[in-house]
Every structure is written in structure tokens, then in C-alpha cells.
């Protein structure tokens, strides 16, 4: 698939970008390492860092669950996403994609959250608006 096609957003996708003052190799680890994930999102994370591996994150009173569908170190991480306990976005029903591009001495992170029902897009957009700056801060601090 051409890079342009891979990065093209579809109507209804939630798309956000943030610049991180750290190289892609560092940012990538903050997307797949459970100990690093909780530095920017949630209180607990379990991730099996392999394609087909389980992803589970506790965020406040809610638990998101899915599986890793793409790992391309250090350029791309994608996993299915949804909420345990019912609602319009059940586990595995949407996909979160992080594309990492070198940007000088840092990284441009482009998040695309696909396949969300219309009624869930705004709240997920607000969530990513909250968490992506926290990712940037955590990854900038690194280890």
C-alpha cells in the first residue's frame, strides 16, 4: 500500500497530530510497553507486543480492549479498540493507528481512530485531545 493511501483519513475518522521532542524509536516504546503506556494514558495496561497480541487498558472506571493488528517498528502501531461493558463501541469494533514520522530531532505522531460510530466520535476526539499531549510529555522525558 502506498504511504499516501495508508495515511489518508476516511470521512468520520478521528484524526489528531502531536509533535514529540523524541525520536520515533522512543515514542514507539510508549505505544507498546505497558509500563510506559500508563505514564500517559490510564492506570493499568496489558499489552502482548506482537501482531494478534491482546491489548487491555484501564482508563478511569472504563476498560478498553482489543488486539494489535500492525507493528512496524519504529513507524506504526495499530490495534483494535472498544469498551468492555457495552455501549456503542464494543471491544475490537474500531481501530486506532499511530503513524510516527521523523521530524527534525523529534517525531510527528499522527493518530487515526477509525470505524467509530458517529455518536462516539466527539467523545473519543476529546479523549485523544487529552491523552496525546500527555504522550508527548512522557516520551519527551523518555526513561
Residue, then its C-alpha position, 0 to 999 in steps of 0.5 A: x500500500x502506498x504511504x499516501x493511501x495508508x495515511x489518508x483519513x476516511x470521512x468520520x475518522x478521528x484524526x489528531x497530530x502531536x509533535x514529540x521532542x523524541x525520536x520515533x524509536x522512543x515514542x514507539x516504546x510508549x505505544x507498546x510497553x505497558x509500563x510506559x503506556x500508563x505514564x500517559x494514558x490510564x492506570x493499568x495496561x496489558x499489552x502482548x507486543x506482537x501482531x494478534x497480541x491482546x491489548x487491555x487498558x484501564x482508563x478511569x472506571x472504563x476498560x478498553x480492549x482489543x488486539x494489535x493488528x500492525x507493528x512496524x517498528x519504529x513507524x506504526x502501531x495499530x490495534x483494535x479498540x472498544x469498551x468492555x461493558x457495552x455501549x456503542x463501541x464494543x471491544x475490537x469494533x474500531x481501530x486506532x493507528x499511530x503513524x510516527x514520522x521523523x521530524x527534525x530531532x523529534x517525531x510527528x505522531x499522527x493518530x487515526x481512530x477509525x470505524x467509530x460510530x458517529x455518536x462516539x466520535x466527539x467523545x473519543x476526539x476529546x479523549x485523544x485531545x487529552x491523552x496525546x499531549x500527555x504522550x508527548x510529555x512522557x516520551x519527551x522525558x523518555x526513561 
